[in-house]
Amino acid sequence: MYDVIVVGGRCAGAATALLLARQGHKVLIVDQAQLPSDVRLSTHLIWHAGVDQLQKWGLLDAVVATNCPLLTGFSLDMGELVLRGTPPGTQAEAALAPRRLALDKVLLDAALEAGAELRQGVTFEDVIREGERVTGIRGRLADGSGFTAHAKVVVGADGTHSRVARAVGAEVYNESPKEAGSFNLYSYFTGVELDGVEFYSRPERMIYAWETNDGRTVIGVIQPGNAPRPARQDMEAHFLQELSTLTPGLAARVKAGQRDDEWLGGAIGTFCRQAAGPGWCLVGDAGVTMDPITAAGITNALRDAELASTLIHQGLSTPQGVDAALADYQARRDAIAVPLLGFAQEMAKLAPPTEDIIKLFMALAGNQKQIDRYYGLFGQTVTPAEFFDPANMAEIFAAA
């Protein structure tokens, strides 16, 4: 009998297991993969709120030591206007974009050092129940033999296509198909000089570039999910044509470097899932999957891990129990996640800016405090409600 079984040992699951194990709970992590292993479809960015979490947990130096630089400069190029700034209200005052092989290993190693157990090569098949309550999991090992384990709570940290979520029948809401979001085409390059984290907003396009581990950069072009997509054999030509047409300066730097990985691309449907039920809860993309245009996924996962582990610890430590402690998990998660989900989904349309949006960005020019607050929307140090509050809008326009 374990206190907690975490299904999924990557960033959301490893962080949840780490925090619970540090509080003295008996934690088992199970994963189908042999960990650590890379996650190909990830742009790796951890915004400021997530980096602050890593620093709080004492892991930031270990991630940086994987030869992953802190990212402190941010620019949004809109053609005739460039906004440079950094999110306010952070401890580390930086973002970070580690490859998942590096980040997940740091988190998993820390979880194991704290006392969590790891079983790899376990394919999750179903939950075990006593009445309506989840009391464990069953699955199979690589050799085909059966596997069962029991716990007071099961945490699903197994990603967008979560088998745990399906097994417990987690309700889905705020759902959007992938065609309503964005399509992201990107790869990795060496020898490309960057000026911090670079974003370029163009008609029906968003182009981005930032540095990850070992001097490599991840550079991509985002287009509407319902727009025609290049065939695999045409991805290189399509990518270079987009950059040459829309961002010739970046295109020249890319051509001076070298692509050192395959082309990656994709679009995803977005949603929220019911966060918890009797004996179970979901963290990370298993609970909320957002459009990747705001690169919020890892930051969200680390925040969910801390909230869920805090509530589970309370439940395991008090007579009221885990189910009572998790009763408001969904409301607390959604208070932050749902506005961010809506913000990302609106951005993912890549629609032409309205007259009001154009006026807002013109008003932001030269107002460094408010430019930084705008970046705080992405860094998750300023909420959409705070930034777009009528009083804050009035302050921006009054200053302009």
Backbone hydrogen bonds, N-H to C=O, Kabsch-Sander energy under -0.5 kcal/mol:
donor,donor_aa,acceptor,acceptor_aa,energy
2,Y,150,H,-2.9
3,D,26,K,-1.9
4,V,26,K,-1.9
5,I,153,V,-2.0
6,V,28,L,-3.2
7,V,5,I,-0.6
7,V,155,V,-3.0
8,G,6,V,-0.9
8,G,30,V,-3.0
14,A,10,R,-3.7
15,A,11,C,-1.8
16,T,12,A,-1.9
17,A,13,G,-2.7
18,L,14,A,-2.6
19,L,15,A,-2.2
20,L,16,T,-2.0
21,A,17,A,-2.9
22,R,18,L,-2.3
23,Q,19,L,-0.7
23,Q,20,L,-0.6
24,G,21,A,-1.9
25,H,20,L,-2.0
27,V,25,H,-0.8
28,L,4,V,-2.3
29,I,117,E,-3.0
30,V,6,V,-2.5
31,D,119,R,-1.8
35,L,33,A,-0.8
40,R,38,D,-0.6
42,S,40,R,-1.9
46,I,96,L,-3.8
47,W,45,L,-0.6
49,A,379,G,-2.0
50,G,47,W,-0.8
51,V,47,W,-2.2
52,D,48,H,-2.6
53,Q,49,A,-1.2
54,L,50,G,-2.0
55,Q,51,V,-2.4
56,K,52,D,-2.5
57,W,53,Q,-2.2
58,G,55,Q,-1.3
59,L,54,L,-3.0
60,L,54,L,-0.9
63,V,59,L,-1.8
64,V,60,L,-2.7
65,A,61,D,-2.1
66,T,63,V,-1.6
67,N,64,V,-1.3
68,C,64,V,-1.6
71,L,95,A,-2.7
72,T,70,L,-0.6
74,F,85,G,-0.7
75,S,197,V,-2.1
76,L,83,L,-2.5
77,D,75,S,-0.5
77,D,199,F,-2.9
78,M,76,L,-0.6
78,M,81,L,-3.3
80,E,78,M,-1.2
83,L,76,L,-2.5
84,R,82,V,-0.5
85,G,74,F,-1.8
95,A,71,L,-2.7
96,L,46,I,-1.8
97,A,69,P,-0.5
102,A,99,R,-1.0
103,L,99,R,-2.4
104,D,100,R,-2.3
105,K,101,L,-0.8
106,V,102,A,-2.0
107,L,103,L,-2.2
108,L,104,D,-2.8
109,D,105,K,-3.0
110,A,106,V,-1.9
111,A,107,L,-2.1
112,L,108,L,-2.5
113,E,109,D,-2.4
114,A,110,A,-1.7
115,G,112,L,-1.1
116,A,111,A,-2.3
117,E,27,V,-2.8
119,R,29,I,-2.9
120,Q,118,L,-0.5
121,G,31,D,-0.9
121,G,33,A,-1.0
122,V,31,D,-2.0
123,T,121,G,-0.6
123,T,140,R,-2.8
124,F,122,V,-0.8
125,E,138,R,-2.4
126,D,138,R,-2.0
128,I,136,G,-2.6
130,E,133,R,-2.5
133,R,130,E,-1.5
134,V,278,P,-2.7
135,T,128,I,-3.4
136,G,128,I,-1.0
137,I,149,A,-2.5
138,R,126,D,-2.7
139,G,147,F,-2.9
140,R,123,T,-1.7
141,L,145,S,-3.0
144,G,141,L,-2.2
147,F,139,G,-2.2
149,A,137,I,-2.0
151,A,135,T,-2.2
152,K,2,Y,-1.1
152,K,3,D,-0.5
153,V,3,D,-1.0
154,V,279,G,-2.4
155,V,5,I,-3.2
156,G,154,V,-0.5
156,G,281,C,-3.0
157,A,7,V,-2.6
157,A,155,V,-0.8
162,S,159,G,-1.4
166,R,162,S,-1.4
167,A,163,R,-2.5
168,V,164,V,-2.2
169,G,165,A,-0.7
170,A,165,A,-2.4
173,Y,272,C,-2.7
176,S,270,T,-2.7
180,A,177,P,-1.6
181,G,178,K,-1.5
183,F,223,Q,-3.4
184,N,266,G,-2.4
185,L,221,V,-2.3
186,Y,264,L,-2.9
187,S,219,I,-1.7
189,F,217,T,-2.5
190,T,258,Q,-2.7
191,G,215,G,-0.5
193,E,191,G,-0.6
196,G,194,L,-0.8
197,V,73,G,-3.4
198,E,196,G,-0.6
198,E,209,A,-2.6
199,F,75,S,-2.2
200,Y,207,I,-2.6
201,S,77,D,-2.6
202,R,200,Y,-0.6
202,R,205,R,-2.3
205,R,202,R,-2.5
206,M,222,I,-1.8
207,I,200,Y,-2.5
208,Y,220,G,-2.0
209,A,198,E,-1.8
210,W,218,V,-1.7
212,T,216,R,-2.9
214,D,67,N,-2.2
215,G,212,T,-0.6
216,R,213,N,-1.8
217,T,189,F,-2.7
218,V,210,W,-2.7
219,I,187,S,-2.0
219,I,217,T,-0.5
220,G,208,Y,-2.0
221,V,185,L,-2.8
222,I,206,M,-3.1
223,Q,183,F,-2.5
225,G,181,G,-3.3
227,A,224,P,-1.7
234,D,231,A,-2.0
235,M,231,A,-0.5
235,M,232,R,-1.2
238,H,234,D,-2.6
239,F,235,M,-2.9
240,L,236,E,-2.5
241,Q,237,A,-2.2
242,E,238,H,-2.4
243,L,239,F,-2.4
244,S,240,L,-2.6
245,T,241,Q,-2.2
246,L,242,E,-2.6
247,T,243,L,-2.4
251,A,247,T,-2.7
252,A,248,P,-2.1
253,R,249,G,-1.6
254,V,250,L,-2.5
255,K,251,A,-2.5
256,A,252,A,-1.3
257,G,253,R,-0.7
257,G,254,V,-1.0
258,Q,190,T,-2.5
260,D,188,Y,-2.0
261,D,188,Y,-0.5
264,L,186,Y,-2.9
266,G,184,N,-1.5
270,T,176,S,-2.2
271,F,289,T,-1.7
272,C,173,Y,-2.8
273,R,287,G,-2.9
274,Q,171,E,-2.9
277,G,280,W,-2.2
279,G,277,G,-0.6
280,W,277,G,-2.0
281,C,154,V,-1.8
282,L,275,A,-2.3
283,V,156,G,-2.4
286,A,283,V,-1.1
287,G,284,G,-1.7
288,V,284,G,-2.2
289,T,271,F,-2.0
290,M,288,V,-0.5
294,T,291,D,-1.1
295,A,292,P,-1.5
300,N,296,A,-2.7
301,A,297,G,-2.1
302,L,298,I,-2.3
303,R,299,T,-2.0
304,D,300,N,-2.8
305,A,301,A,-2.3
306,E,302,L,-1.8
307,L,303,R,-2.3
308,A,304,D,-3.2
309,S,305,A,-2.3
310,T,306,E,-2.0
311,L,307,L,-2.1
312,I,308,A,-2.8
313,H,309,S,-2.4
314,Q,310,T,-2.0
315,G,311,L,-2.5
316,L,312,I,-2.6
317,S,313,H,-1.2
318,T,314,Q,-0.7
318,T,315,G,-0.6
321,G,318,T,-1.1
325,A,321,G,-1.7
326,L,322,V,-2.5
327,A,324,A,-1.0
328,D,325,A,-0.5
329,Y,326,L,-1.5
330,Q,326,L,-0.5
332,R,328,D,-2.3
333,R,329,Y,-2.9
334,D,330,Q,-3.1
335,A,331,A,-1.6
336,I,332,R,-0.7
336,I,333,R,-1.0
337,A,333,R,-3.0
338,V,334,D,-1.8
340,L,336,I,-1.3
341,L,337,A,-2.8
342,G,338,V,-2.5
343,F,339,P,-2.3
344,A,340,L,-2.6
345,Q,341,L,-2.5
346,E,342,G,-2.2
347,M,343,F,-2.1
348,A,344,A,-2.4
349,K,345,Q,-0.6
349,K,346,E,-0.9
350,L,347,M,-2.0
358,I,354,T,-2.3
359,K,355,E,-2.3
360,L,356,D,-2.1
361,F,357,I,-2.4
362,M,358,I,-2.1
363,A,359,K,-2.2
364,L,360,L,-1.8
365,A,361,F,-1.1
367,N,364,L,-2.8
368,Q,366,G,-1.1
371,I,367,N,-2.4
372,D,368,Q,-2.7
373,R,369,K,-1.6
374,Y,370,Q,-2.1
375,Y,371,I,-2.1
376,G,372,D,-1.5
377,L,373,R,-0.6
377,L,374,Y,-1.3
378,F,374,Y,-0.6
378,F,375,Y,-0.8
379,G,375,Y,-2.6
380,Q,376,G,-0.9
381,T,376,G,-1.8
382,V,376,G,-1.9
387,F,383,T,-2.5
388,F,384,P,-2.7
389,D,386,E,-0.5
392,N,389,D,-0.7
393,M,389,D,-2.5
394,A,390,P,-2.5
395,E,391,A,-1.8
396,I,392,N,-2.2
397,F,393,M,-2.4
398,A,394,A,-2.4
399,A,395,E,-2.1
400,A,396,I,-1.8
